[in-house]
Structures are given as C-alpha cells and as structure tokens.
Amino acid sequence: MKSTETRYQWIDYAKFASIFLIVFFHSPPPLTGFAGVMLFHLRLPSFFFVAGLLFGFERHPSFTEFLRHRGKQLLTPYFCFFIIFYAYWLLIGKSMSPPEEQAAPFYRPLFECLYGRPELVCVPLWFLACLFVLQLSFYLFRRVENRCVTMLILVAVSLLPSFIDLSRSPWMIENVCFYLPFYGFASLYKKEIIRLMDDKRRFAVAPVMLALHVACNFAYSGVENETLKSAFRLAGGFAVIVPFFILIKLMGERKLPAIIRYIGANTVITLACHTYGISLLTLAGRYIHIINTFVAEFPYLSKFLTSVIVLLAMLAPIYFVNRYLPFVIGREKKQRT
C-alpha cells in the first residue's frame, strides 16, 4: 500500500513539473544556446509523456465511448476558453495587439479555432487540440497486440513530417505525429517506468541518459537533413526525460505541498491562462524592471522567479473556474451539503 501511495505522489509531482516547464518556457527572458535546446527537447515531450502515464484506456472499451469522454475533457475546455478569450480579444486585446493583428478581420480567430490552431486568441490551446487528436490516434494504434511493433509504428509516424510538409496542417497534425512516441511509450510501458523509478539502478541510468541527451543535442544542431534532425530530436527527448523524471521521483518521496497538488490537478486552466498572466506581468513593466535589476546577471533566476509569480497568479482563475464555471473544464458543479 505504501508503494502505491508513493507512486501516485510522484505522478502528482510530474503533473506539476510538466506545466511548470511550459510556463517557464514562455516566461521572459527567452533561453538561448544549449540550455534553450535542452528545454526545447524537454518541455513538450515531458508534457505528453505525463499525459500517457496518467490516462488509462481500460475504462473505455469502445472507441465511441472513448471519443465522447475525451471530447468532454479536452474539447469542452478548448472551445470554452476560446470563447472567453475571443470575447476579450474583440473588446480589448485586438486594440493592444501589433498592427498586423489589429488588421485581422474579426472572424479570423473563429476559423483558427475550428482549424485547431488558435494563434490570435490563445496559442497554448493548441495543446488541447493536439492531445485530443493524439489520443484518438493512439487509441487505434494500441490495438496492435505487440508493444514493440506498436512503438516502431509510432516512431515511423513521428518521422513523417520530415518527408511531408505538415507545418500548417489542421489540428496540429505535425505535432501529433512527432509526440505520439512519447505518449505511446508512457502508456504502453507504464508498469516498467514506475518499476524503474523504484529501482536503485536508476541512479546509474540517469547520467548515461543525460550524456546521450547532450550528444543528441550537438548532433541535432550540426545536421541539415530533416529526417536526421527529427531522429536526434526524438532520441534527445527520450534521453532527457529519464533523468528528469528520476529527479521528480526523488522529490516525490517527500510530502507533497498542497499548492503543488492543487496546481498539478488543474493543468488545463493553467495551460489556457498562463500566457495572459505573463502578458499582464509584461505590461506591468515595473515588475519586470525590478526583477531584471536585481537578477540582471542571472537570467535563469529571473525566468524562474517570473514563472513562480505566474503560477501563483494562476491560483485565481483556478479557484474561479472550479468554484463558478466547472463546466468549462468538463466537470460538474459540486452540490453544497
């Protein structure tokens, strides 16, 4: 029983870590050089990896039932948050946007939303659109009985965008293809992954995988062939996930702070709202100036502090949505007793 509790606590940490990486990536200042490449290879793979760990297909035996369930959990917040931010864009946001966005017709965001790429209104919503299509795709791929064969198919699919230009495809098909192996591996090998996290040999595996990640980063930066770049990016993503999640597991052995559990349980709300939180901090130039003044020599610290402030600010929309608008995230309103 104790082991099970530890594992669930570790996964709660992983949920928080995945959303923190996304907020950290979008917070100023931007990371460049090797650190930027490392974060690029970690943030999205870890997000989809955690999603694969969390979701169990066993409770949804039929595709129709699965489609209905995931539509409620992913498409409902996708369209609801779009409507909220679209109204804001029409009333306020458009007038404060760059000139090229101000010139956009009012109906353009509507087409972007239906196309699964809401770039003008709320860019991070593409995660939900992508995850929805990715999960539907994996539901079909997982019917292959042999897990190794399934993974080979997923890896082949991930390399498809290097042969076919899918850069403007609907519902982020290019990202669906690339991130399928991360989601699929976590889902197919969930028991083995959890077992590794409890195995003392993980401390020997971690530095080896980190070295492999560094090698893949250098190789990725040094090749021009798109297929090779995709292959090194894929390998580098898997390599860095291992030490990252081993670190999370070590954190998970300690008592989980309530605030981390709370934010981790509401990643969809944070995902949808965090860029607006960052924008508000940016508009409050005084805050950014103060941070940059005190930590001008430490850009990583500045980025970290901004990310923490944004995550704390997300507690407000998380509380408001859960308390008054739970239908936005596909939840039923709790009845008062």
Secondary structure, 3 states (H helix, E strand, C coil): CHHHHHHHHHHHHHHHHHHHHHHHHHCCCCCCHHHHHHHHHHHHHHHHHHHHHHCCHHHCCCHHHHHHHHHHHHHHHHHHHHHHHHHHHHHCHHHHCCHHHHCCCCCHHHHHHHHCCCCCCCHHHHHHHHHHHHHHHHHHHCCCCCHHHHHHHHHHHHCHHHCCCCCCCHHHHHHHHHHHHHHHHHHHCHHHHHHHHHCCCHHHHHHHHHHHHHHHHHHHHHCCCHHHHHHHHHHHHHHHHHHHHHHHHHHHCCCCCHHHHHHHCCHHHHHHHHHHHHHHHHHCHHHHHHHHHHCCCCHHHHHHHHHHHHHHHCHHHHHHHHHHCHHHHCCCCCCCC
